[in-house]
């Protein structure tokens, strides 16, 4: 009787494990702020959103491709260098984090 319960628990855990993997956060620092979510039609869309002033230190931008489920780029930017130099795919959804 006890081995039947054990098998059921193992089966349930086996089914739930892949679901929990889907819920994991993107590979970005916990303190990073979500700056943008959606498709990117032109690179200047994101560069113009970066909250950088002239005297701010360099910051990092994490580009997470929602379609592939991966962080695809990490770029360092400052007030004088806002170009993310990334090849956006217009059919993909992105999350852009600022850290």
Order of alpha helices (4+ residues) and beta strands (2+ residues): alpha-beta-alpha-beta-beta-beta
